[in-house]
Amino acid sequence: METSPRQFLIGELEGRAICSVMYAYDGHRGNLNYLSVLPEYQKKGYGGQMMREVEKRLLDMGCPKINLLIRNTNVDVIKFYEGLGYKTDPVVCVGKRLIPDD
């Protein structure tokens, strides 16, 4: 929130935060991180609403494409994004851990 408050959305229902997402645009691609919806509010359309708002905001910024990183074992999340029109790109994702993952 301190570095890019306009690229962090919180969804509220009756004054309670029920979902959130961080997104960024580097001038080339949009990136999305940590879309989350409280378990009791999942599968009610809130995640889709958040995604539509992020897509609109990124498009307004001139963003041509959004990239997501999802663990290949997270099948439910992959299905969620496929339901929103996202497709698997033929790319290889490489990474290097700088801080150990305990």
Order of alpha helices (4+ residues) and beta strands (2+ residues): beta-beta-beta-alpha-beta-alpha
